[in-house]
């Protein structure tokens, strides 16, 4: 059985290791340390951890101040609060001066499950994409999450790191050459390209297996960095397979699907179909059941892939 680990767990564990490496690394949280997995950092480095309480906007201001003094700062909360409630401060206090603050946004997307629509943030990538200079990374598994956090810590500038609550399959057996802004071809194919991010990467791989059984050759690409997007890889996939399906645990408006569509339109126009949350809010329920109800499944990817192939004829 494939091991499953939540990316938020990898985030918390990696912060501890980084705390040992960088004595100017601070972690801030908004009264959710147990859930965001920053609690372990608090225990290991209490003098470099600040619980800002249920005041996310103020937390971003404190993060900006610490970064202005030459520190590496990770500011953590649920995605709904980090990207939504504190958008003004993220934009003006962190993005505008291009400060060295890394936003660790956990509990993103529908897989928050029972917490319901108010906490299921499907708009955060869209919001963060609009901030100039903001790097956005949405790791597919725990291995990639660890590498993303490490890369963010040693790269100057603001980052939005998106993590999930739900345990997801570990795709990468060993550490690989993780590069910010570079997508990863996980499996090759010639009829259609499945471009996925986050927990949908594992589902894209499952969709590929189903398509292969039907005689359809599908390429699978993991786009962990939504911004800056790997435009070169996207253009190459469009040219070589002639059809693309994107898959994301996010609104189809403003997320990966939008970014890929923009890139394809500029370089090599081909059919692009999107799997994600339609123009709707989420609802409460067990995480896996909610994902199924909203069509974030391998089966939906298969349907869209076959339609995309038909559209290119």
Residue, then its C-alpha position, 0 to 999 in steps of 0.5 A: x500500500x502506498x504511504x500517505x502523509x499530509x503535506x502540512x506534516x512535512x511542513x512542520x517537520x521541515x521547519x524544525x530542521x531549518x530552525x537548526x540551520x538558520x538562527x535568524x528563522x522565525x515562525x509565526x502562527x495565528x492560534x492554530x499551531x497544532x493544526x498547522x504543525x508549527x507546534x513542534x517548532x514552538x517547542x524546539x525554538x520557543x524564543x523564535x516562535x510567536x503566537x499572534x492569536x486570532x489576528x492574521x492581518x496583524x501577524x502579516x505585519x509582524x512578519x513584515x517587520x521581522x523580515x525588514x530586520x533581516x530575518x527569514x520568516x514563516x507566517x502560518x495559518x489556514x489558507x482561508x485566513x492567510x490569503x483571504x482575511x489578510x490579503x491587504x497586509x500580504x499585498x501591501x506589507x509583504x508583496x509591495x516591499x518584496x520582503x522575505x516572508x514565506x506564508x505557510x498556508x495549510x488546510x487549503x481546498x475542499x479536503x478540509x472536509x467537515x470544516x465546510x465552505x467557510x474554511x474550504x479556500x478554493x480562491x487562494x492561488x487566484x488571489x496570490x497570483x495577482x501579487x507581483x513577485x509572489x512565488x506560489x508553490x503547491x506540492x504534490x506530496x510530503x517529499x515535494x513539500x519538504x523540498x519546497x520549504x527548504x527552497x523557499x527558506x534559501x530564496x529571497x522574497x515572498x512565497x505562498x506555500x500551499x499545504x493540505x490537511x488530508x494525507x495524500x500518497x507519496x509520489x516521490x520515493x527519494x529526493x529529486x532535483x526540485x527547482x522553483x519554476x520547473x515542472x516535472x514530467x512524471x510519465x510520457x504520452x502522446x495523445x493528451x497531457x494531464x497537468x496537475x498540481x497538489x493532491x490532484x497529481x496522484x489522481x492524474x497518474x491514476x487517470x493515466x492508467x485508466x486511459x492506457x487501458x483504453x489505448x490512450x497515451x497520456x503524459x502526466x506533468x506535475x506543476x508544483x510552482x504555479x507562479x512563475x509557471x514553467x511556460x516552456x514545458x507547458x508550450x512543449x506539451x501543447x505542441x507535442x500532444x495537441x490537447x491538455x487537461x488541467x487538474x487542481x483542488x482549487x477554483x477553475x477560475x484564476x488557478x492552475x487551469x487559468x495559468x496554463x490556458x494563458x500560457x497556451x493561448x500565447x504560445x501554442x493554442x490547443x484545446x485546454x479543459x479544466x478539472x477543478x472546483x466550478x464557480x461554486x462554494x464547497x460544503x461540509x462532509x468527509x474530505x474524500x466524499x467532498x472531493x468526489x462530489x465536486x468531481x475532483x477525481x481520476x474518473x473526471x480527468x479521464x472524461x475530460x481527456x477523452x473530450x479534449x482529444x476529440x476537440x483537436x480532431 
